[in-house]
């Protein structure tokens, strides 16, 4: 979510932001969001609501545990304790550490506040809920029309993405007349509708079909996944409403670990060795110890990795939500799941790439 919503403020993992100083000035800062930031490592894959709660707990603990912070709070109206020379010396010695801790906490509180504000302004809760309902077959064009009418200031790219979700889960719905209706209702440009129609190049049956077969009929050989089967939320996120949807890599990893990945959909590049066991129902078997025990420390997780690593590589780009699935499932199943791709794309980058497709050679 951080990289998706703050893409204009993050470049090469460097987050640029400004803060108001005690002097009333604005100070520009840059910070690397990486492995050397323990708070970032802890929070980066968590749901934004959970991350916000954890940050609040961390800030409250910091204020209660740090003597200098307690003294500052006392000076602002709290109960002021007497400070002797020894206390003062310890407080001065802890100043660098205090400042560093406060700086890190303030940074992530700033990021979380920014994300929550943007999500509210953009109406992402309502949009995300409708997208989930479309995917799971609980919504139709009626709900899409209602939301577009209620949120007249919805960003153009959000409207395009919402209609992409609709045409993907409701194939063969658009003809020239319907395109013009959606274009007028959503106040989209011809370029936006062209982007939606380009999903045809990715195997989505956007347009109504006549008697003739589509030039892209190869897509029909694949199993249709327009209406997804619903999973329970990833462990620890059951209370969050927008945790129903999981990317398709969740299904792939789950089927792999259960030895149920279809060999018809995912055939071997090279046949398995003679020692490997393949089930008779043409499903790929993976010898892997799956233990549904969530480890709480990175070191413990490494020690509990069972079987060989599972590597999933996506040609054409992946999203950070798919990275998140691999991270969460690795911890949940105590397994070594590795995911990679030719690129990591934000939602807006994906829209730009789809818009630029002009033929199959562009894929």
Sine and cosine of phi, psi and omega as CSV:
sin_phi,cos_phi,sin_psi,cos_psi,sin_omega,cos_omega
0.00,0.00,-0.63,0.78,-0.02,-1.00
-0.88,0.48,-0.76,0.65,-0.01,-1.00
-0.95,0.33,-0.51,0.86,-0.02,-1.00
-0.95,0.31,-0.69,0.72,-0.08,-1.00
-1.00,0.02,-0.42,0.91,-0.05,-1.00
-0.93,-0.36,0.53,0.85,-0.07,-1.00
-0.88,0.48,-0.47,0.88,0.02,-1.00
-0.97,0.23,-0.26,0.96,-0.06,-1.00
-0.94,-0.33,-0.08,1.00,0.00,-1.00
-0.85,-0.53,0.81,-0.59,0.04,-1.00
-0.67,-0.74,0.84,-0.54,-0.05,-1.00
0.81,0.58,0.67,0.74,0.02,-1.00
0.93,0.38,0.19,0.98,0.05,-1.00
-0.98,-0.19,0.88,-0.48,-0.01,-1.00
-0.99,-0.11,0.82,-0.57,0.01,-1.00
-0.96,-0.30,0.77,-0.64,-0.02,-1.00
-0.47,-0.88,0.18,-0.98,0.02,-1.00
-0.81,-0.59,0.51,-0.86,0.02,-1.00
-0.76,-0.65,0.38,-0.92,0.09,-1.00
-1.00,-0.03,0.82,-0.58,-0.02,-1.00
-1.00,0.09,0.15,-0.99,0.03,-1.00
-0.90,0.43,-0.38,0.93,0.01,-1.00
-0.99,0.13,-0.07,1.00,-0.01,-1.00
1.00,0.00,0.07,1.00,0.02,-1.00
-1.00,-0.02,0.21,-0.98,0.09,-1.00
-0.96,-0.26,0.77,-0.63,-0.05,-1.00
-0.89,-0.46,0.81,-0.59,0.03,-1.00
-0.99,0.12,0.70,-0.71,0.01,-1.00
-0.73,-0.69,0.42,-0.91,0.09,-1.00
-0.75,-0.66,0.65,-0.76,0.00,-1.00
-0.57,-0.82,0.59,-0.81,0.03,-1.00
-1.00,0.03,0.82,-0.57,0.09,-1.00
-1.00,-0.01,1.00,-0.05,-0.09,-1.00
-0.51,-0.86,-0.27,-0.96,-0.12,-0.99
-0.93,0.38,-0.33,0.94,-0.02,-1.00
-0.99,0.12,-0.05,1.00,0.04,-1.00
-0.96,-0.27,0.98,-0.20,-0.09,-1.00
-0.88,0.47,-0.54,0.84,0.00,-1.00
-0.94,0.34,-0.65,0.76,0.06,-1.00
-0.88,0.47,-0.70,0.71,-0.01,-1.00
-0.88,0.48,-0.62,0.78,-0.02,-1.00
-0.95,0.32,-0.59,0.81,-0.17,-0.99
-0.98,-0.18,-0.29,0.96,-0.23,-0.97
-0.87,0.49,-0.48,0.88,-0.02,-1.00
-0.97,-0.23,0.11,0.99,-0.04,-1.00
-1.00,0.03,0.42,-0.91,0.11,-0.99
-0.87,0.50,0.61,-0.79,-0.08,-1.00
-0.85,0.53,-0.58,0.82,0.02,-1.00
-0.92,0.40,-0.68,0.73,0.02,-1.00
-0.92,0.39,-0.66,0.75,0.02,-1.00
-0.88,0.48,-0.64,0.76,0.00,-1.00
-0.91,0.42,-0.66,0.75,0.03,-1.00
-0.90,0.43,-0.67,0.74,0.01,-1.00
-0.90,0.43,-0.64,0.77,0.04,-1.00
-0.90,0.44,-0.64,0.77,0.04,-1.00
-0.89,0.46,-0.67,0.74,0.04,-1.00
-0.90,0.43,-0.66,0.75,0.00,-1.00
-0.90,0.44,-0.67,0.75,-0.01,-1.00
-0.92,0.39,-0.66,0.76,0.03,-1.00
-0.91,0.42,-0.65,0.76,0.02,-1.00
-0.91,0.41,-0.66,0.76,0.00,-1.00
-0.87,0.50,-0.67,0.74,-0.01,-1.00
-0.92,0.39,-0.57,0.82,-0.04,-1.00
-0.99,0.13,-0.51,0.86,-0.09,-1.00
-1.00,-0.01,-0.46,0.89,-0.06,-1.00
-1.00,-0.01,0.84,-0.54,-0.10,-1.00
-0.91,0.41,-0.61,0.80,-0.01,-1.00
-0.92,0.38,-0.63,0.77,0.03,-1.00
-0.90,0.43,-0.64,0.77,0.01,-1.00
-0.90,0.44,-0.64,0.77,0.00,-1.00
-0.92,0.39,-0.64,0.77,0.04,-1.00
-0.89,0.46,-0.67,0.74,0.02,-1.00
-0.90,0.43,-0.61,0.79,0.01,-1.00
-0.90,0.44,-0.61,0.79,0.01,-1.00
-0.93,0.38,-0.24,0.97,0.01,-1.00
-0.97,-0.25,0.36,0.93,0.09,-1.00
0.85,-0.53,-0.09,1.00,0.02,-1.00
-0.99,0.14,-0.15,-0.99,0.03,-1.00
-0.99,0.17,0.90,-0.43,-0.10,-0.99
-1.00,0.06,0.84,-0.54,0.03,-1.00
-1.00,-0.01,0.49,-0.87,0.11,-0.99
-0.95,0.32,0.63,-0.77,-0.03,-1.00
-0.88,-0.47,0.84,-0.55,0.06,-1.00
-1.00,-0.02,0.00,-1.00,-0.07,-1.00
-0.89,0.46,-0.63,0.77,0.00,-1.00
-0.90,0.45,-0.70,0.72,0.03,-1.00
-0.88,0.48,-0.68,0.73,-0.03,-1.00
-0.89,0.46,-0.65,0.76,0.01,-1.00
-0.88,0.47,-0.72,0.69,0.00,-1.00
-0.89,0.46,-0.62,0.78,0.00,-1.00
-0.92,0.40,-0.66,0.75,0.02,-1.00
-0.91,0.42,-0.66,0.75,0.00,-1.00
-0.91,0.42,-0.48,0.88,-0.04,-1.00
-1.00,0.02,-0.02,1.00,-0.05,-1.00
-0.82,0.57,-0.76,0.65,-0.01,-1.00
-0.85,0.52,-0.70,0.71,0.01,-1.00
-0.91,0.41,-0.65,0.76,0.02,-1.00
-0.86,0.51,-0.73,0.68,-0.02,-1.00
-0.90,0.44,-0.64,0.77,-0.01,-1.00
-0.92,0.39,-0.69,0.72,0.02,-1.00
-0.89,0.46,-0.71,0.70,-0.01,-1.00
-0.91,0.43,-0.61,0.79,0.00,-1.00
-0.89,0.45,-0.70,0.72,0.00,-1.00
-0.91,0.41,-0.72,0.69,0.00,-1.00
-0.89,0.46,-0.69,0.72,-0.01,-1.00
-0.88,0.47,-0.62,0.78,0.03,-1.00
-0.85,0.53,-0.76,0.65,-0.09,-1.00
-0.97,0.25,-0.49,0.87,0.15,-0.99
-0.90,0.43,-0.65,0.76,0.04,-1.00
-0.87,0.48,-0.71,0.70,-0.01,-1.00
-0.90,0.44,-0.73,0.69,-0.01,-1.00
-0.89,0.46,-0.66,0.75,0.03,-1.00
-0.89,0.45,-0.67,0.75,0.01,-1.00
-0.89,0.46,-0.69,0.72,-0.01,-1.00
-0.91,0.42,-0.71,0.70,0.00,-1.00
-0.90,0.44,-0.62,0.79,0.03,-1.00
-0.91,0.41,-0.72,0.70,0.01,-1.00
-0.89,0.45,-0.68,0.73,-0.01,-1.00
-0.87,0.50,-0.63,0.77,0.02,-1.00
-0.94,0.35,-0.70,0.72,-0.01,-1.00
-0.89,0.46,-0.63,0.78,-0.06,-1.00
-1.00,0.08,-0.14,0.99,-0.02,-1.00
0.92,0.39,0.57,0.82,-0.10,-1.00
-0.92,0.40,-0.45,0.89,0.03,-1.00
-0.90,0.43,-0.74,0.68,0.00,-1.00
-0.92,0.39,-0.67,0.74,0.00,-1.00
-0.91,0.42,-0.71,0.70,-0.01,-1.00
-0.89,0.46,-0.65,0.76,0.02,-1.00
-0.89,0.46,-0.68,0.73,0.00,-1.00
-0.92,0.39,-0.65,0.76,0.04,-1.00
-0.87,0.49,-0.68,0.74,0.06,-1.00
-0.88,0.47,-0.70,0.71,-0.01,-1.00
-0.89,0.45,-0.61,0.80,0.05,-1.00
-0.90,0.44,-0.71,0.70,-0.03,-1.00
-0.88,0.47,-0.62,0.78,-0.05,-1.00
-1.00,-0.09,0.21,0.98,0.11,-0.99
0.97,0.24,0.35,0.94,-0.03,-1.00
-0.98,-0.22,0.13,0.99,-0.01,-1.00
-0.55,-0.84,0.40,-0.92,-0.01,-1.00
-0.75,-0.66,-0.20,-0.98,0.01,-1.00
-0.88,0.48,-0.45,0.89,-0.01,-1.00
-0.86,0.52,-0.71,0.70,0.00,-1.00
-0.94,0.34,-0.57,0.82,0.03,-1.00
-0.90,0.44,-0.72,0.69,0.01,-1.00
-0.87,0.49,-0.66,0.75,-0.01,-1.00
-0.89,0.46,-0.69,0.72,-0.02,-1.00
-0.93,0.37,-0.67,0.74,0.02,-1.00
-0.88,0.47,-0.58,0.82,0.04,-1.00
-0.95,0.31,-0.56,0.83,-0.05,-1.00
-0.98,0.19,-0.54,0.84,-0.03,-1.00
-0.93,-0.38,0.97,0.22,-0.07,-1.00
-0.94,0.35,-0.34,0.94,-0.02,-1.00
-0.98,-0.18,0.33,0.94,0.03,-1.00
-0.88,0.47,0.65,-0.76,-0.01,-1.00
-0.89,0.46,0.55,-0.83,-0.07,-1.00
-0.85,0.53,-0.70,0.71,-0.02,-1.00
-0.91,0.41,-0.52,0.86,0.05,-1.00
-0.93,0.36,-0.60,0.80,0.05,-1.00
-0.92,0.38,-0.65,0.76,0.03,-1.00
-0.89,0.45,-0.70,0.71,0.00,-1.00
-0.90,0.44,-0.64,0.76,0.02,-1.00
-0.89,0.46,-0.68,0.73,0.02,-1.00
-0.94,0.35,-0.52,0.85,0.10,-1.00
-0.88,0.47,-0.67,0.74,0.04,-1.00
-0.89,0.45,-0.64,0.77,-0.01,-1.00
-0.90,0.43,-0.76,0.65,-0.06,-1.00
-0.94,0.35,-0.45,0.89,0.03,-1.00
-0.95,0.32,-0.62,0.78,-0.03,-1.00
-1.00,-0.01,-0.19,0.98,0.05,-1.00
-0.77,-0.64,0.96,0.27,-0.11,-0.99
-0.91,0.42,0.40,-0.91,0.08,-1.00
0.84,0.54,0.67,0.74,-0.02,-1.00
-0.97,-0.23,-0.33,0.94,-0.13,-0.99
-0.98,-0.19,0.75,-0.66,0.25,-0.97
-0.82,-0.57,-0.05,-1.00,-0.05,-1.00
-0.85,0.52,-0.63,0.78,0.00,-1.00
-0.91,0.41,-0.72,0.70,0.01,-1.00
-0.91,0.42,-0.61,0.79,0.03,-1.00
-0.86,0.51,-0.70,0.71,-0.01,-1.00
-0.91,0.42,-0.59,0.81,0.02,-1.00
-0.91,0.42,-0.72,0.69,0.02,-1.00
-0.91,0.42,-0.64,0.77,-0.01,-1.00
-0.87,0.50,-0.68,0.73,-0.01,-1.00
-0.95,0.31,-0.70,0.72,-0.04,-1.00
-0.89,0.45,-0.73,0.69,-0.07,-1.00
-1.00,0.04,-0.07,1.00,-0.02,-1.00
0.83,0.55,0.77,0.64,0.01,-1.00
-0.98,-0.18,0.31,-0.95,0.03,-1.00
-1.00,-0.04,0.21,-0.98,0.06,-1.00
-0.88,0.48,-0.54,0.84,0.03,-1.00
-0.91,0.42,-0.63,0.78,0.04,-1.00
-0.89,0.45,-0.70,0.71,0.01,-1.00
-0.92,0.40,-0.55,0.84,0.07,-1.00
-0.89,0.46,-0.64,0.76,0.03,-1.00
-0.88,0.47,-0.70,0.71,0.02,-1.00
-0.89,0.45,-0.68,0.73,-0.02,-1.00
-0.91,0.41,-0.46,0.89,-0.01,-1.00
-0.93,0.37,-0.16,0.99,0.11,-0.99
-0.88,0.48,-0.31,0.95,0.10,-1.00
-0.82,0.57,-0.60,0.80,-0.01,-1.00
-0.94,0.35,-0.27,0.96,0.03,-1.00
-0.98,-0.21,0.22,0.98,0.09,-1.00
1.00,-0.02,0.16,0.99,0.02,-1.00
-1.00,-0.03,0.79,-0.62,0.01,-1.00
-0.99,0.14,0.99,0.12,-0.05,-1.00
-0.96,0.27,-0.75,0.66,-0.12,-0.99
-1.00,0.04,0.44,-0.90,0.10,-1.00
-0.89,0.45,0.64,-0.77,-0.05,-1.00
-0.99,-0.14,0.61,-0.80,0.13,-0.99
-0.99,-0.11,-0.48,-0.88,0.00,-1.00
-0.97,0.26,-0.52,0.85,-0.07,-1.00
-0.97,0.24,0.51,-0.86,0.02,-1.00
-0.98,0.21,0.52,-0.85,0.03,-1.00
-0.94,0.34,0.51,-0.86,0.08,-1.00
-0.90,0.43,-0.29,0.96,-0.01,-1.00
-0.96,-0.29,0.57,0.82,-0.07,-1.00
-0.92,0.38,-0.18,0.98,0.05,-1.00
-0.86,0.51,-0.46,0.89,-0.03,-1.00
-0.92,0.40,-0.44,0.90,-0.05,-1.00
-0.94,0.33,-0.25,0.97,0.02,-1.00
-0.95,0.30,-0.38,0.93,-0.02,-1.00
-0.99,0.13,0.44,-0.90,0.06,-1.00
-0.91,0.42,0.75,-0.66,-0.01,-1.00
-0.95,0.32,0.72,-0.70,0.02,-1.00
-0.80,-0.61,0.49,0.87,-0.07,-1.00
-0.91,0.42,-0.58,0.81,0.11,-0.99
-0.92,-0.39,0.93,-0.37,-0.12,-0.99
-0.99,0.11,0.49,-0.87,0.16,-0.99
-0.96,0.28,0.59,-0.81,-0.10,-1.00
-1.00,-0.05,0.73,-0.69,0.06,-1.00
-0.98,-0.22,0.27,-0.96,0.22,-0.98
-0.95,0.31,0.33,-0.94,0.01,-1.00
-0.89,0.45,0.40,-0.91,0.09,-1.00
-0.85,0.52,0.58,-0.81,-0.09,-1.00
-0.76,0.65,0.78,-0.63,0.02,-1.00
1.00,-0.08,-0.09,1.00,-0.05,-1.00
-0.85,-0.52,0.34,0.94,-0.08,-1.00
-0.89,0.47,-0.44,0.90,-0.10,-1.00
-0.99,0.12,-0.17,0.99,-0.07,-1.00
-1.00,-0.06,0.80,-0.60,-0.11,-0.99
-0.89,0.45,-0.58,0.82,-0.06,-1.00
-1.00,-0.03,0.50,0.87,0.05,-1.00
-0.95,-0.31,0.18,0.98,0.00,-1.00
-0.92,0.39,-0.68,0.73,-0.10,-1.00
-0.99,0.14,0.71,-0.71,0.13,-0.99
-0.80,-0.60,0.66,-0.75,0.04,-1.00
-0.85,0.53,0.34,-0.94,-0.08,-1.00
-0.89,0.46,-0.36,0.93,0.04,-1.00
-0.90,0.44,-0.40,0.92,0.08,-1.00
-0.88,0.48,-0.73,0.68,0.01,-1.00
-0.88,0.48,-0.68,0.73,-0.06,-1.00
-0.90,0.43,-0.75,0.66,0.02,-1.00
-0.88,0.48,-0.68,0.73,-0.03,-1.00
-0.89,0.45,-0.71,0.70,0.02,-1.00
-0.90,0.44,-0.62,0.79,0.03,-1.00
-0.88,0.47,-0.72,0.69,-0.05,-1.00
-0.94,0.34,-0.41,0.91,0.05,-1.00
-1.00,0.00,-0.08,1.00,-0.06,-1.00
0.95,0.32,0.49,0.87,-0.08,-1.00
-0.88,-0.48,0.25,0.97,-0.01,-1.00
-0.95,0.31,0.81,-0.59,-0.07,-1.00
-0.91,0.42,0.80,-0.60,0.04,-1.00
-0.97,0.26,-0.34,0.94,0.05,-1.00
-0.94,0.33,-0.67,0.75,0.01,-1.00
-0.99,0.16,-0.54,0.84,-0.03,-1.00
-0.79,-0.61,0.97,0.26,-0.06,-1.00
-0.94,0.33,0.40,-0.92,0.07,-1.00
-0.92,0.38,0.63,-0.78,0.18,-0.98
-0.97,0.25,-0.69,0.72,0.11,-0.99
-0.82,-0.57,0.66,-0.75,0.00,-1.00
-0.85,0.53,0.53,-0.85,0.02,-1.00
-0.91,0.42,0.37,-0.93,0.02,-1.00
-0.91,0.41,0.27,-0.96,-0.07,-1.00
-0.88,0.48,-0.47,0.88,-0.04,-1.00
-0.98,0.20,-0.28,0.96,-0.03,-1.00
-0.97,0.23,0.58,-0.82,0.00,-1.00
-0.97,-0.24,0.81,-0.59,0.05,-1.00
-0.89,-0.46,0.76,-0.65,-0.03,-1.00
-0.91,0.41,0.45,-0.89,-0.05,-1.00
-0.92,0.39,-0.36,0.93,-0.03,-1.00
-1.00,0.05,0.49,0.87,0.06,-1.00
0.79,0.61,0.70,0.72,0.09,-1.00
-0.90,-0.44,0.62,-0.78,-0.05,-1.00
-0.96,0.27,0.78,-0.63,-0.03,-1.00
-0.98,-0.19,0.77,-0.64,0.04,-1.00
-0.89,-0.46,0.86,-0.52,0.03,-1.00
-0.99,0.16,0.97,-0.23,-0.09,-1.00
-0.53,-0.85,0.75,-0.66,0.06,-1.00
-0.99,0.15,0.93,-0.37,-0.01,-1.00
-0.98,-0.21,0.92,-0.39,0.00,-1.00
-0.87,-0.49,0.89,-0.46,-0.06,-1.00
-0.99,0.13,0.91,0.42,0.03,-1.00
-0.76,-0.65,0.89,-0.46,-0.08,-1.00
-0.99,0.15,0.84,-0.55,0.06,-1.00
-1.00,0.09,0.52,-0.86,-0.08,-1.00
-0.97,-0.24,-0.15,0.99,-0.01,-1.00
-0.76,-0.65,0.55,-0.84,-0.05,-1.00
-0.87,0.50,-0.64,0.77,-0.02,-1.00
-0.90,0.44,-0.67,0.75,0.01,-1.00
-0.90,0.43,-0.62,0.78,0.01,-1.00
-0.88,0.47,-0.68,0.73,-0.01,-1.00
-0.89,0.46,-0.62,0.78,-0.03,-1.00
-0.94,0.34,-0.45,0.89,-0.07,-1.00
-1.00,-0.07,0.06,1.00,0.00,-1.00
-0.88,0.47,0.80,-0.60,-0.03,-1.00
-0.95,-0.32,0.61,-0.79,0.08,-1.00
0.93,0.36,-0.20,-0.98,-0.01,-1.00
-0.99,0.15,0.41,-0.91,0.06,-1.00
-0.89,0.46,0.57,-0.82,0.10,-1.00
-0.96,-0.27,0.87,-0.50,-0.05,-1.00
-0.94,-0.35,0.81,-0.59,0.06,-1.00
-0.88,-0.48,0.88,-0.47,0.00,-1.00
-0.91,-0.42,0.78,-0.63,-0.05,-1.00
-0.95,-0.32,0.87,-0.49,0.04,-1.00
-1.00,0.10,0.81,-0.59,0.05,-1.00
0.94,-0.34,-0.07,1.00,0.05,-1.00
0.92,-0.39,0.51,-0.86,0.06,-1.00
-0.69,-0.73,0.18,-0.98,0.00,-1.00
-0.96,-0.29,0.24,-0.97,0.02,-1.00
-0.95,0.30,-0.36,0.93,0.09,-1.00
-0.93,0.38,-0.48,0.88,0.07,-1.00
-0.96,0.27,-0.59,0.80,0.14,-0.99
-0.86,0.52,-0.67,0.74,-0.03,-1.00
-0.89,0.46,-0.63,0.78,0.03,-1.00
-0.87,0.49,-0.71,0.70,0.00,-1.00
-0.88,0.48,-0.67,0.74,0.01,-1.00
-0.90,0.43,-0.74,0.67,-0.04,-1.00
-0.91,0.42,-0.69,0.73,-0.05,-1.00
-0.95,0.31,-0.51,0.86,0.07,-1.00
-0.86,0.50,-0.70,0.72,0.00,-1.00
-0.95,0.31,-0.65,0.76,-0.07,-1.00
-0.91,0.42,-0.65,0.76,-0.06,-1.00
-0.97,-0.24,0.15,0.99,-0.02,-1.00
0.76,0.65,0.73,0.68,-0.04,-1.00
-0.81,-0.58,0.33,-0.95,-0.02,-1.00
-0.99,-0.17,1.00,0.02,-0.01,-1.00
-0.98,-0.19,0.82,-0.57,-0.04,-1.00
-0.88,-0.48,0.76,-0.65,0.00,-1.00
-0.82,-0.58,0.61,-0.79,0.01,-1.00
-0.50,-0.87,0.19,-0.98,-0.01,-1.00
-0.31,-0.95,0.10,-1.00,0.05,-1.00
-0.96,0.28,-0.36,0.93,0.04,-1.00
-0.28,-0.96,0.31,-0.95,0.12,-0.99
-0.91,-0.41,0.89,-0.45,-0.17,-0.99
-0.93,-0.38,0.62,-0.78,0.15,-0.99
-0.99,0.10,0.25,-0.97,0.03,-1.00
-0.82,0.57,-0.67,0.74,-0.01,-1.00
-0.93,0.36,-0.59,0.81,0.05,-1.00
-0.90,0.43,-0.63,0.78,0.04,-1.00
-0.88,0.47,-0.69,0.72,0.01,-1.00
-0.88,0.48,-0.67,0.75,0.01,-1.00
-0.90,0.44,-0.63,0.78,0.00,-1.00
-0.93,0.37,-0.67,0.74,0.02,-1.00
-0.91,0.42,-0.64,0.77,0.01,-1.00
-0.88,0.47,-0.55,0.84,-0.06,-1.00
-0.99,0.14,-0.11,0.99,0.01,-1.00
-0.95,0.32,0.79,-0.61,0.03,-1.00
-0.87,-0.49,-0.32,0.95,0.06,-1.00
-0.31,-0.95,0.08,-1.00,-0.05,-1.00
-0.89,0.45,-0.47,0.88,-0.02,-1.00
-0.93,0.38,-0.33,0.94,0.01,-1.00
-0.97,0.23,-0.24,0.97,-0.03,-1.00
-0.96,0.27,0.00,0.00,0.00,0.00
